[in-house]
Amino acid sequence: MRQTANPRLPASDGEAARRRLDADGFCHVPDVLDTAALSATQAAAEAALGTIGTDHRTQWRSQGSLVPVADHPAFAPLIANPGFQEMFGRLGFRGTRYSSGYVISKPPGGPALFWHQDWWGWQHPISRGGRIAQVALFLYMTDTTRQNGCLRLVPGSHRRPHALHDLVDAHDPTLAEVRNPDDAAFAPHPDEVDVPVTAGDVVVVDSRLIHGAHPNRSGGERTNITLWWHPDYEALPASLRARIWQVSRREDTDTDAAAGRTLRPDIWPEPARSQVTPFLVTDPGPIAPEPWIRTPRY
């Protein structure tokens, strides 16, 4: 029988959410975006998706789209939303800083999102411990179900080896383009659980966790905004902060289709820039960045 994640945690129960994040690699926090914030974010996402064409959709067919938030200052109020800082506080995070984000939107008929994990610092010993160096906030712009492509994940795979780690590097273009729909990276797995959500909720995911999404068999777009944040950023090892700084500046990353452009939150026009500045990662100085290693090393 297919498993579904536990019911949404009460908004006040930060300790339970943090325990689940540590043990399972994710937690589902309800009602983080109020009606006004959700409506504004939906409009920003729709405008961002209006800037892409068929070539983009083909390149990122499995994801549906991969539109950098950095290209769209209209997302400034989302990054600066006070609900995030309140949520981070309840999770026991301090000094959490933002580095990057994407609009990942699966159109009607879109295929499954391949199994993958998003951490890139596997050479560093911190990757094999309890310290969380990077989390994704998954914000869906509509209610999600298995029918329209909800999130699926493998609990606990952020802290131990799993057979899905042995698949082809999930950031290989052959998977993004779905050149082989029968590849095991798209298939159901007995360890997976579904995480259906209500629009306005947030799923917080440790970047080391194996996850994917079901195909979108509905008649509507299933849009997700993914924002990458770093708890207690200033206390992270210097080499990791140097790499995160590069990512924030859109340098040397394998998922930014617009790499080389100059638009970034730190140089957005006002008032967007001022809104996000308190939450951006800071320059660690002349430090060699951590090697870009996406293959898990347990």
ZADO-1210 file (C-alpha; in nm, 4 decimals, padded with zeros to 6 digits):
<atoms>
<atom x="00.0000" y="00.0000" z="00.0000" code="MET" pos="1"/>
<atom x="00.1294" y="00.3462" z="-00.0900" code="ARG" pos="2"/>
<atom x="00.2413" y="00.5513" z="00.2062" code="GLN" pos="3"/>
<atom x="00.1536" y="00.9145" z="00.2690" code="THR" pos="4"/>
<atom x="00.3437" y="01.1451" z="00.5004" code="ALA" pos="5"/>
<atom x="00.2033" y="01.2085" z="00.8465" code="ASN" pos="6"/>
<atom x="-00.0640" y="01.4785" z="00.8770" code="PRO" pos="7"/>
<atom x="00.0436" y="01.8417" z="00.8765" code="ARG" pos="8"/>
<atom x="00.2072" y="01.9383" z="01.2021" code="LEU" pos="9"/>
<atom x="00.0347" y="02.2006" z="01.4167" code="PRO" pos="10"/>
<atom x="00.1776" y="02.5441" z="01.3441" code="ALA" pos="11"/>
<atom x="00.2856" y="02.5795" z="01.7063" code="SER" pos="12"/>
<atom x="00.4653" y="02.2460" z="01.7292" code="ASP" pos="13"/>
<atom x="00.8146" y="02.3500" z="01.6214" code="GLY" pos="14"/>
<atom x="00.9849" y="02.0839" z="01.8326" code="GLU" pos="15"/>
<atom x="00.7943" y="01.8027" z="01.6602" code="ALA" pos="16"/>
<atom x="00.8730" y="01.9529" z="01.3210" code="ALA" pos="17"/>
<atom x="01.2444" y="01.9740" z="01.4018" code="ARG" pos="18"/>
<atom x="01.2506" y="01.6150" z="01.5283" code="ARG" pos="19"/>
<atom x="01.0972" y="01.5009" z="01.2051" code="ARG" pos="20"/>
<atom x="01.3354" y="01.7107" z="00.9962" code="LEU" pos="21"/>
<atom x="01.6336" y="01.5565" z="01.1781" code="ASP" pos="22"/>
<atom x="01.5035" y="01.1979" z="01.1665" code="ALA" pos="23"/>
<atom x="01.3274" y="01.1832" z="00.8299" code="ASP" pos="24"/>
<atom x="01.4936" y="01.4693" z="00.6407" code="GLY" pos="25"/>
<atom x="01.1767" y="01.6749" z="00.5954" code="PHE" pos="26"/>
<atom x="00.8852" y="01.8336" z="00.7752" code="CYS" pos="27"/>
<atom x="00.5560" y="01.9801" z="00.6565" code="HIS" pos="28"/>
<atom x="00.4681" y="02.3165" z="00.8129" code="VAL" pos="29"/>
<atom x="00.1150" y="02.4480" z="00.7464" code="PRO" pos="30"/>
<atom x="-00.0106" y="02.7958" z="00.6705" code="ASP" pos="31"/>
<atom x="00.3233" y="02.9769" z="00.6403" code="VAL" pos="32"/>
<atom x="00.1991" y="03.2018" z="00.3579" code="LEU" pos="33"/>
<atom x="-00.1197" y="03.3934" z="00.4251" code="ASP" pos="34"/>
<atom x="-00.3776" y="03.4560" z="00.1519" code="THR" pos="35"/>
<atom x="-00.2240" y="03.7833" z="00.0357" code="ALA" pos="36"/>
<atom x="00.1319" y="03.6451" z="00.0210" code="ALA" pos="37"/>
<atom x="00.0170" y="03.3342" z="-00.1620" code="LEU" pos="38"/>
<atom x="-00.1771" y="03.5403" z="-00.4167" code="SER" pos="39"/>
<atom x="00.1232" y="03.7688" z="-00.4819" code="ALA" pos="40"/>
<atom x="00.3561" y="03.4694" z="-00.5183" code="THR" pos="41"/>
<atom x="00.1172" y="03.2970" z="-00.7573" code="GLN" pos="42"/>
<atom x="00.1156" y="03.6091" z="-00.9734" code="ALA" pos="43"/>
<atom x="00.4951" y="03.6348" z="-00.9680" code="ALA" pos="44"/>
<atom x="00.5291" y="03.2681" z="-01.0614" code="ALA" pos="45"/>
<atom x="00.2830" y="03.3011" z="-01.3483" code="GLU" pos="46"/>
<atom x="00.4734" y="03.6034" z="-01.4823" code="ALA" pos="47"/>
<atom x="00.8064" y="03.4184" z="-01.4553" code="ALA" pos="48"/>
<atom x="00.6697" y="03.1173" z="-01.6415" code="LEU" pos="49"/>
<atom x="00.5450" y="03.3524" z="-01.9120" code="GLY" pos="50"/>
<atom x="00.9071" y="03.4351" z="-01.9998" code="THR" pos="51"/>
<atom x="01.0054" y="03.0811" z="-02.1029" code="ILE" pos="52"/>
<atom x="00.9459" y="02.8958" z="-02.4285" code="GLY" pos="53"/>
<atom x="00.9336" y="02.5442" z="-02.5659" code="THR" pos="54"/>
<atom x="01.3134" y="02.5086" z="-02.5684" code="ASP" pos="55"/>
<atom x="01.3243" y="02.5645" z="-02.1934" code="HIS" pos="56"/>
<atom x="01.0426" y="02.3177" z="-02.1350" code="ARG" pos="57"/>
<atom x="01.2267" y="02.0593" z="-02.3478" code="THR" pos="58"/>
<atom x="01.5579" y="02.1100" z="-02.1672" code="GLN" pos="59"/>
<atom x="01.3932" y="02.0696" z="-01.8258" code="TRP" pos="60"/>
<atom x="01.1122" y="01.8324" z="-01.9234" code="ARG" pos="61"/>
<atom x="01.1311" y="01.6206" z="-01.6075" code="SER" pos="62"/>
<atom x="01.1259" y="01.9232" z="-01.3790" code="GLN" pos="63"/>
<atom x="00.8776" y="02.1079" z="-01.6025" code="GLY" pos="64"/>
<atom x="01.0740" y="02.4305" z="-01.5718" code="SER" pos="65"/>
<atom x="01.3803" y="02.5599" z="-01.3910" code="LEU" pos="66"/>
<atom x="01.3422" y="02.9378" z="-01.3843" code="VAL" pos="67"/>
<atom x="01.5914" y="03.1178" z="-01.1576" code="PRO" pos="68"/>
<atom x="01.4263" y="03.3367" z="-00.8958" code="VAL" pos="69"/>
<atom x="01.7241" y="03.5712" z="-00.9419" code="ALA" pos="70"/>
<atom x="01.5807" y="03.6812" z="-01.2773" code="ASP" pos="71"/>
<atom x="01.2590" y="03.8075" z="-01.1171" code="HIS" pos="72"/>
<atom x="01.2688" y="04.0808" z="-00.8492" code="PRO" pos="73"/>
<atom x="00.8942" y="04.0307" z="-00.8001" code="ALA" pos="74"/>
<atom x="00.9892" y="03.7439" z="-00.5674" code="PHE" pos="75"/>
<atom x="01.1509" y="03.9825" z="-00.3176" code="ALA" pos="76"/>
<atom x="00.8459" y="03.9900" z="-00.0872" code="PRO" pos="77"/>
<atom x="00.8475" y="03.6099" z="-00.0804" code="LEU" pos="78"/>
<atom x="01.2132" y="03.5843" z="00.0250" code="ILE" pos="79"/>
<atom x="01.1534" y="03.8507" z="00.2895" code="ALA" pos="80"/>
<atom x="00.8254" y="03.7003" z="00.4122" code="ASN" pos="81"/>
<atom x="00.8287" y="03.7153" z="00.7949" code="PRO" pos="82"/>
<atom x="00.6583" y="03.3774" z="00.8097" code="GLY" pos="83"/>
<atom x="00.9851" y="03.2130" z="00.7076" code="PHE" pos="84"/>
<atom x="01.1826" y="03.3668" z="00.9906" code="GLN" pos="85"/>
<atom x="00.9127" y="03.2722" z="01.2388" code="GLU" pos="86"/>
<atom x="00.9197" y="02.9153" z="01.1065" code="MET" pos="87"/>
<atom x="01.3005" y="02.9005" z="01.1224" code="PHE" pos="88"/>
<atom x="01.2862" y="03.0154" z="01.4835" code="GLY" pos="89"/>
<atom x="01.0387" y="02.7424" z="01.5748" code="ARG" pos="90"/>
<atom x="01.2672" y="02.4886" z="01.4081" code="LEU" pos="91"/>
<atom x="01.5577" y="02.6097" z="01.6218" code="GLY" pos="92"/>
<atom x="01.7471" y="02.7694" z="01.3320" code="PHE" pos="93"/>
<atom x="01.9423" y="03.0907" z="01.3786" code="ARG" pos="94"/>
<atom x="02.1057" y="03.3175" z="01.1236" code="GLY" pos="95"/>
<atom x="01.9415" y="03.1415" z="00.8294" code="THR" pos="96"/>
<atom x="02.0474" y="03.2984" z="00.4978" code="ARG" pos="97"/>
<atom x="01.9103" y="03.2685" z="00.1437" code="TYR" pos="98"/>
<atom x="02.1266" y="03.1775" z="-00.1567" code="SER" pos="99"/>
<atom x="01.9091" y="03.0866" z="-00.4565" code="SER" pos="100"/>
<atom x="01.5754" y="02.9591" z="-00.5809" code="GLY" pos="101"/>
<atom x="01.3793" y="02.8299" z="-00.8796" code="TYR" pos="102"/>
<atom x="01.0286" y="02.8159" z="-01.0223" code="VAL" pos="103"/>
<atom x="00.9826" y="02.4445" z="-01.0908" code="ILE" pos="104"/>
<atom x="00.6477" y="02.4013" z="-01.2600" code="SER" pos="105"/>
<atom x="00.5132" y="02.0809" z="-01.4122" code="LYS" pos="106"/>
<atom x="00.2595" y="02.1384" z="-01.6929" code="PRO" pos="107"/>
<atom x="-00.0370" y="01.9096" z="-01.7612" code="PRO" pos="108"/>
<atom x="00.0947" y="01.5786" z="-01.8872" code="GLY" pos="109"/>
<atom x="00.4401" y="01.6420" z="-01.7425" code="GLY" pos="110"/>
<atom x="00.6368" y="01.3260" z="-01.6557" code="PRO" pos="111"/>
<atom x="00.7668" y="01.2228" z="-01.3150" code="ALA" pos="112"/>
<atom x="01.0554" y="01.4143" z="-01.1616" code="LEU" pos="113"/>
<atom x="01.3527" y="01.1787" z="-01.1318" code="PHE" pos="114"/>
<atom x="01.4846" y="01.0586" z="-00.7973" code="TRP" pos="115"/>
<atom x="01.7689" y="01.2792" z="-00.6764" code="HIS" pos="116"/>
<atom x="01.9236" y="01.4642" z="-00.3852" code="GLN" pos="117"/>
<atom x="02.0514" y="01.8208" z="-00.4137" code="ASP" pos="118"/>
<atom x="02.3560" y="01.8421" z="-00.1906" code="TRP" pos="119"/>
<atom x="02.6855" y="01.9303" z="-00.3607" code="TRP" pos="120"/>
<atom x="02.9349" y="01.9266" z="-00.0704" code="GLY" pos="121"/>
<atom x="02.9744" y="01.5523" z="-00.0179" code="TRP" pos="122"/>
<atom x="03.3517" y="01.5673" z="00.0139" code="GLN" pos="123"/>
<atom x="03.3207" y="01.7632" z="00.3398" code="HIS" pos="124"/>
<atom x="03.2751" y="01.5613" z="00.6642" code="PRO" pos="125"/>
<atom x="02.9802" y="01.7806" z="00.7641" code="ILE" pos="126"/>
<atom x="02.7782" y="01.5982" z="00.4977" code="SER" pos="127"/>
<atom x="02.7752" y="01.2776" z="00.7010" code="ARG" pos="128"/>
<atom x="02.6645" y="01.4222" z="01.0319" code="GLY" pos="129"/>
<atom x="02.3660" y="01.5804" z="01.1992" code="GLY" pos="130"/>
<atom x="02.4429" y="01.9386" z="01.0981" code="ARG" pos="131"/>
<atom x="02.2016" y="02.0723" z="00.8348" code="ILE" pos="132"/>
<atom x="02.3951" y="02.2962" z="00.5982" code="ALA" pos="133"/>
<atom x="02.1182" y="02.3585" z="00.3459" code="GLN" pos="134"/>
<atom x="01.7426" y="02.3233" z="00.3335" code="VAL" pos="135"/>
<atom x="01.4938" y="02.3691" z="00.0549" code="ALA" pos="136"/>
<atom x="01.1601" y="02.5347" z="00.1164" code="LEU" pos="137"/>
<atom x="00.9072" y="02.3822" z="-00.1233" code="PHE" pos="138"/>
<atom x="00.6100" y="02.6118" z="-00.1736" code="LEU" pos="139"/>
<atom x="00.3361" y="02.4844" z="-00.4004" code="TYR" pos="140"/>
<atom x="00.1073" y="02.7363" z="-00.5654" code="MET" pos="141"/>
<atom x="-00.1876" y="02.4978" z="-00.5635" code="THR" pos="142"/>
<atom x="-00.3025" y="02.2081" z="-00.3500" code="ASP" pos="143"/>
<atom x="-00.1148" y="01.8948" z="-00.4537" code="THR" pos="144"/>
<atom x="-00.2112" y="01.5307" z="-00.4812" code="THR" pos="145"/>
<atom x="-00.0590" y="01.2281" z="-00.6469" code="ARG" pos="146"/>
<atom x="-00.2825" y="01.3069" z="-00.9458" code="GLN" pos="147"/>
<atom x="-00.1230" y="01.6465" z="-01.0177" code="ASN" pos="148"/>
<atom x="00.2358" y="01.5559" z="-00.9292" code="GLY" pos="149"/>
<atom x="00.2865" y="01.5891" z="-00.5542" code="CYS" pos="150"/>
<atom x="00.6247" y="01.5515" z="-00.3885" code="LEU" pos="151"/>
<atom x="00.7501" y="01.2010" z="-00.3105" code="ARG" pos="152"/>
<atom x="01.0552" y="01.1247" z="-00.0988" code="LEU" pos="153"/>
<atom x="01.2520" y="00.8581" z="00.0852" code="VAL" pos="154"/>
<atom x="01.2555" y="00.9321" z="00.4603" code="PRO" pos="155"/>
<atom x="01.5936" y="00.8956" z="00.6279" code="GLY" pos="156"/>
<atom x="01.7931" y="00.8896" z="00.3035" code="SER" pos="157"/>
<atom x="01.9696" y="01.2115" z="00.4064" code="HIS" pos="158"/>
<atom x="02.1652" y="01.0254" z="00.6747" code="ARG" pos="159"/>
<atom x="02.2326" y="00.6792" z="00.5314" code="ARG" pos="160"/>
<atom x="02.3135" y="00.5099" z="00.2007" code="PRO" pos="161"/>
<atom x="02.0263" y="00.4037" z="-00.0231" code="HIS" pos="162"/>
<atom x="02.0073" y="00.2086" z="-00.3493" code="ALA" pos="163"/>
<atom x="01.8741" y="00.5177" z="-00.5279" code="LEU" pos="164"/>
<atom x="02.2098" y="00.6865" z="-00.4652" code="HIS" pos="165"/>
<atom x="02.3568" y="00.4481" z="-00.7228" code="ASP" pos="166"/>
<atom x="02.1500" y="00.5833" z="-01.0116" code="LEU" pos="167"/>
<atom x="02.2955" y="00.8073" z="-01.2822" code="VAL" pos="168"/>
<atom x="02.3784" y="01.1559" z="-01.1521" code="ASP" pos="169"/>
<atom x="02.0356" y="01.3108" z="-01.1375" code="ALA" pos="170"/>
<atom x="02.1630" y="01.6401" z="-01.2746" code="HIS" pos="171"/>
<atom x="02.2641" y="01.4705" z="-01.5995" code="ASP" pos="172"/>
<atom x="02.0774" y="01.6201" z="-01.8996" code="PRO" pos="173"/>
<atom x="01.9617" y="01.2757" z="-02.0109" code="THR" pos="174"/>
<atom x="01.7318" y="01.2642" z="-01.7073" code="LEU" pos="175"/>
<atom x="01.6168" y="01.6259" z="-01.7263" code="ALA" pos="176"/>
<atom x="01.5161" y="01.5685" z="-02.0890" code="GLU" pos="177"/>
<atom x="01.3608" y="01.2254" z="-02.0097" code="VAL" pos="178"/>
<atom x="01.5421" y="01.0571" z="-02.2969" code="ARG" pos="179"/>
<atom x="01.4559" y="00.7184" z="-02.1458" code="ASN" pos="180"/>
<atom x="01.1193" y="00.7210" z="-01.9653" code="PRO" pos="181"/>
<atom x="01.1848" y="00.3636" z="-01.8462" code="ASP" pos="182"/>
<atom x="01.4947" y="00.4655" z="-01.6504" code="ASP" pos="183"/>
<atom x="01.4770" y="00.3524" z="-01.2860" code="ALA" pos="184"/>
<atom x="01.5178" y="00.7157" z="-01.1801" code="ALA" pos="185"/>
<atom x="01.1531" y="00.7768" z="-01.2749" code="PHE" pos="186"/>
<atom x="01.0047" y="00.4562" z="-01.1358" code="ALA" pos="187"/>
<atom x="00.8085" y="00.4096" z="-00.8134" code="PRO" pos="188"/>
<atom x="01.0094" y="00.2808" z="-00.5184" code="HIS" pos="189"/>
<atom x="00.8813" y="00.0780" z="-00.2217" code="PRO" pos="190"/>
<atom x="01.0445" y="00.3179" z="00.0263" code="ASP" pos="191"/>
<atom x="00.8762" y="00.6309" z="-00.1091" code="GLU" pos="192"/>
<atom x="00.6119" y="00.8345" z="00.0720" code="VAL" pos="193"/>
<atom x="00.3852" y="01.0958" z="-00.0829" code="ASP" pos="194"/>
<atom x="00.3668" y="01.4478" z="00.0597" code="VAL" pos="195"/>
<atom x="00.0456" y="01.6164" z="-00.0589" code="PRO" pos="196"/>
<atom x="00.0134" y="01.9767" z="00.0572" code="VAL" pos="197"/>
<atom x="-00.2244" y="02.2686" z="00.0753" code="THR" pos="198"/>
<atom x="-00.1231" y="02.5882" z="-00.1044" code="ALA" pos="199"/>
<atom x="00.0393" y="02.8204" z="00.1506" code="GLY" pos="200"/>
<atom x="00.2114" y="02.5359" z="00.3363" code="ASP" pos="201"/>
<atom x="00.5873" y="02.4803" z="00.3284" code="VAL" pos="202"/>
<atom x="00.7736" y="02.1500" z="00.3078" code="VAL" pos="203"/>
<atom x="01.1210" y="02.1930" z="00.4573" code="VAL" pos="204"/>
<atom x="01.3655" y="01.9413" z="00.3074" code="VAL" pos="205"/>
<atom x="01.7268" y="01.8644" z="00.4005" code="ASP" pos="206"/>
<atom x="01.9133" y="01.8986" z="00.0694" code="SER" pos="207"/>
<atom x="02.0681" y="01.5527" z="00.1165" code="ARG" pos="208"/>
<atom x="01.7269" y="01.3811" z="00.1089" code="LEU" pos="209"/>
<atom x="01.6305" y="01.1693" z="-00.1938" code="ILE" pos="210"/>
<atom x="01.3118" y="01.3035" z="-00.3472" code="HIS" pos="211"/>
<atom x="01.1176" y="01.3396" z="-00.6709" code="GLY" pos="212"/>
<atom x="00.7601" y="01.4031" z="-00.7842" code="ALA" pos="213"/>
<atom x="00.4798" y="01.2126" z="-00.9506" code="HIS" pos="214"/>
<atom x="00.3683" y="01.2879" z="-01.3077" code="PRO" pos="215"/>
<atom x="00.1089" y="01.5596" z="-01.3521" code="ASN" pos="216"/>
<atom x="-00.1999" y="01.3788" z="-01.4782" code="ARG" pos="217"/>
<atom x="-00.4297" y="01.6734" z="-01.4118" code="SER" pos="218"/>
<atom x="-00.5452" y="01.9440" z="-01.6510" code="GLY" pos="219"/>
<atom x="-00.3645" y="02.2281" z="-01.4731" code="GLY" pos="220"/>
<atom x="-00.0109" y="02.3508" z="-01.4107" code="GLU" pos="221"/>
<atom x="00.1484" y="02.2309" z="-01.0841" code="ARG" pos="222"/>
<atom x="00.3860" y="02.5065" z="-00.9778" code="THR" pos="223"/>
<atom x="00.6451" y="02.4856" z="-00.7018" code="ASN" pos="224"/>
<atom x="00.8776" y="02.7611" z="-00.5808" code="ILE" pos="225"/>
<atom x="01.1965" y="02.6145" z="-00.4327" code="THR" pos="226"/>
<atom x="01.4062" y="02.8445" z="-00.2126" code="LEU" pos="227"/>
<atom x="01.7469" y="02.7386" z="-00.0770" code="TRP" pos="228"/>
<atom x="01.8378" y="02.8535" z="00.2749" code="TRP" pos="229"/>
<atom x="02.1353" y="02.7856" z="00.5036" code="HIS" pos="230"/>
<atom x="02.0761" y="02.7572" z="00.8809" code="PRO" pos="231"/>
<atom x="02.3361" y="02.9299" z="01.0993" code="ASP" pos="232"/>
<atom x="02.5223" y="03.0342" z="00.7852" code="TYR" pos="233"/>
<atom x="02.8054" y="03.2211" z="00.9552" code="GLU" pos="234"/>
<atom x="02.8983" y="02.9090" z="01.1565" code="ALA" pos="235"/>
<atom x="02.9323" y="02.6856" z="00.8497" code="LEU" pos="236"/>
<atom x="03.2838" y="02.5791" z="00.7436" code="PRO" pos="237"/>
<atom x="03.4505" y="02.8515" z="00.5393" code="ALA" pos="238"/>
<atom x="03.4866" y="02.6406" z="00.2256" code="SER" pos="239"/>
<atom x="03.1119" y="02.5713" z="00.2217" code="LEU" pos="240"/>
<atom x="03.0329" y="02.9393" z="00.2669" code="ARG" pos="241"/>
<atom x="03.2657" y="03.0177" z="-00.0225" code="ALA" pos="242"/>
<atom x="03.0789" y="02.7765" z="-00.2482" code="ARG" pos="243"/>
<atom x="02.7390" y="02.9036" z="-00.1320" code="ILE" pos="244"/>
<atom x="02.8567" y="03.2567" z="-00.2056" code="TRP" pos="245"/>
<atom x="02.9440" y="03.1502" z="-00.5612" code="GLN" pos="246"/>
<atom x="02.6013" y="02.9903" z="-00.6050" code="VAL" pos="247"/>
<atom x="02.4350" y="03.3097" z="-00.4846" code="SER" pos="248"/>
<atom x="02.6317" y="03.5000" z="-00.7488" code="ARG" pos="249"/>
<atom x="02.5300" y="03.2498" z="-01.0199" code="ARG" pos="250"/>
<atom x="02.8836" y="03.1276" z="-01.0732" code="GLU" pos="251"/>
<atom x="02.9946" y="02.7683" z="-01.1405" code="ASP" pos="252"/>
<atom x="02.6597" y="02.5934" z="-01.0912" code="THR" pos="253"/>
<atom x="02.5145" y="02.3121" z="-01.3000" code="ASP" pos="254"/>
<atom x="02.1468" y="02.4020" z="-01.2642" code="THR" pos="255"/>
<atom x="02.1369" y="02.7729" z="-01.3497" code="ASP" pos="256"/>
<atom x="02.0365" y="02.7835" z="-01.7147" code="ALA" pos="257"/>
<atom x="02.0957" y="03.1601" z="-01.7153" code="ALA" pos="258"/>
<atom x="02.4451" y="03.1450" z="-01.5652" code="ALA" pos="259"/>
<atom x="02.6514" y="03.4416" z="-01.6767" code="GLY" pos="260"/>
<atom x="02.3738" y="03.6925" z="-01.6398" code="ARG" pos="261"/>
<atom x="02.4336" y="03.9688" z="-01.3907" code="THR" pos="262"/>
<atom x="02.0881" y="03.9890" z="-01.2347" code="LEU" pos="263"/>
<atom x="02.0940" y="03.8773" z="-00.8720" code="ARG" pos="264"/>
<atom x="01.9011" y="03.9702" z="-00.5569" code="PRO" pos="265"/>
<atom x="02.1929" y="04.1776" z="-00.4252" code="ASP" pos="266"/>
<atom x="02.1691" y="04.4056" z="-00.7298" code="ILE" pos="267"/>
<atom x="01.7935" y="04.3994" z="-00.7854" code="TRP" pos="268"/>
<atom x="01.6395" y="04.7445" z="-00.8322" code="PRO" pos="269"/>
<atom x="01.4929" y="04.9159" z="-00.5296" code="GLU" pos="270"/>
<atom x="01.2859" y="04.8485" z="-00.3278" code="PRO" pos="271"/>
<atom x="01.3340" y="04.4767" z="-00.3995" code="ALA" pos="272"/>
<atom x="01.7036" y="04.4842" z="-00.3090" code="ARG" pos="273"/>
<atom x="01.6476" y="04.6429" z="00.0305" code="SER" pos="274"/>
<atom x="01.3729" y="04.3921" z="00.1104" code="GLN" pos="275"/>
<atom x="01.6011" y="04.0909" z="00.0668" code="VAL" pos="276"/>
<atom x="01.9421" y="04.2263" z="00.1735" code="THR" pos="277"/>
<atom x="01.9091" y="04.1243" z="00.5434" code="PRO" pos="278"/>
<atom x="01.8525" y="03.7623" z="00.4378" code="PHE" pos="279"/>
<atom x="02.1262" y="03.7142" z="00.1769" code="LEU" pos="280"/>
<atom x="02.4469" y="03.5158" z="00.2290" code="VAL" pos="281"/>
<atom x="02.7601" y="03.7226" z="00.2853" code="THR" pos="282"/>
<atom x="03.1022" y="03.7127" z="00.1205" code="ASP" pos="283"/>
<atom x="03.3389" y="03.4878" z="00.3228" code="PRO" pos="284"/>
<atom x="03.6471" y="03.6494" z="00.1702" code="GLY" pos="285"/>
<atom x="03.9314" y="03.4971" z="-00.0347" code="PRO" pos="286"/>
<atom x="03.8679" y="03.1330" z="00.0576" code="ILE" pos="287"/>
<atom x="03.8817" y="02.8366" z="-00.1802" code="ALA" pos="288"/>
<atom x="03.5276" y="02.7039" z="-00.2328" code="PRO" pos="289"/>
<atom x="03.4349" y="02.3503" z="-00.1416" code="GLU" pos="290"/>
<atom x="03.4659" y="02.1177" z="-00.4450" code="PRO" pos="291"/>
<atom x="03.1395" y="02.0635" z="-00.6325" code="TRP" pos="292"/>
<atom x="03.0720" y="01.6954" z="-00.5476" code="ILE" pos="293"/>
<atom x="02.7147" y="01.5744" z="-00.5958" code="ARG" pos="294"/>
<atom x="02.7844" y="01.2020" z="-00.5436" code="THR" pos="295"/>
<atom x="02.7092" y="01.0917" z="-00.1849" code="PRO" pos="296"/>
<atom x="03.0064" y="00.9696" z="00.0191" code="ARG" pos="297"/>
<atom x="02.8990" y="00.7876" z="00.3349" code="TYR" pos="298"/>
</atoms>
